[in-house]
Amino acid sequence: MQDAITSVINTSDVQGLYLDDASMGKLQSYFSTGELRVRAAATISANASAIVRDAVAKALLYSDITRPGGNMYTTRRYAACIRDMDYYLRYSTYAMLAGDTSILEERVLNGLRETYNSLGVPIGATVQAIQAMKEVTASLVGPDAGKEMGAYFDYICSGLGN
């Protein structure tokens, strides 16, 4: 896992250069949003169960996926869905704090699409649930932090869609 600082420094280091104005600008942007990110992470951590519950209710609970024959019908499948949603929320929060998507690649997206396809997990419903979680989270943390956090939810959705 990298963070925004390591990413900027590594890019310059590989080229054997000092940090240029663009690199300094990236660092300044990262530092200027630090308090916002930390407050958002604290709010998300304190409300994680409610965020997941509300997102699942909003996106999946009353759809065909939860009816007999649906992919989330049995208790075991429903529990697996809740577990996965919690992972997406937790790792998106880590990525937001770090200001970097590498943890999402390493711990979430690496092989996820293939695994879901082999298990018959509907990607579209998963993306819909993540988008609902993005909305629920934004309503809780406010528009600025919601926009910041939303970028990481969108990254997961994009990774699942490819």
C-alpha positions, -999 to +999 in steps of 0.1 A: +000+000+000+012+035-008+000+068+003-001+101-017+032+112-001+051+080-010+037+081-045+049+116-052+083+110-037+088+077-056+079+093-089+106+119-085+131+095-070+127+071-099+136+100-123+164+111-100+148+145-096+139+169-068+102+175-062+090+200-089+061+224-086+035+199-097+047+174-071+047+201-044+011+210-055+000+174-051+015+173-016-001+206-007-035+194-019-031+162+001-021+180+033-048+206+030-076+179+030-060+159+059-083+171+086-114+165+064-102+130+056-095+121+093-129+135+104-147+115+077-129+083+086-139+087+122-175+092+113-174+063+089-158+040+115-184+050+142-213+043+118-200+015+096-227-010+104-254+015+098-238+026+065-237-010+052-272-018+065-287+013+049-269+008+016-280-028+013-316-018+022-315+010-004-300-011-033-307-047-028-331-057-001-363-054-020-351-065-054-353-099-071-318-107-058-332-114-023-362-135-034-361-173-037-338-182-065-320-149-062-283-148-056-287-133-021-316-155-011-301-178+015-288-164+048-253-175+040-253-156+007-268-125+024-241-126+051-214-129+024-229-098+007-229-078+040-193-090+046-182-078+012-199-045+015-181-040+048-148-047+031-155-022+004-163+005+030-133-003+051-108-004+023-123+027+006-118+045+039-082+034+041-076+045+005-092+079+013-070+084+043-039+074+022-050+095-007-041+066-030-059+037-047-031+011-044-047-007-014-079-011-034-060-028-062-040-050-038-067-060-013-100-056-031-099-057-069-071-082-075-091-112-088-124-100-075-143-098-108-131-133-117-141-147-083-175-131-085-181-144-120-171-179-110-194-178-080-223-163-100-223-131-080-240-104-102-215-076-108-243-051-117-260-056-083-227-053-066-219-020-083-255-008-075-249-016-038-215+002-038-231+033-054-258+032-027-231+030-001-215+060-017-248+080-013-254+068+023-218+077+032-220+112+016-252+120+035-234+111+067-200+128+062-211+159+042-206+170+006-168+176+006-158+144+024-185+126+005-170+137-028-135+126-016-148+092-004-169+088-035-139+087-057-127+055-040-162+039-043-162+048-079-127+033-083-140+000-071-171+001-093-149+009-123-125-019-115-154-043-113-168-031-145-136-037-165 
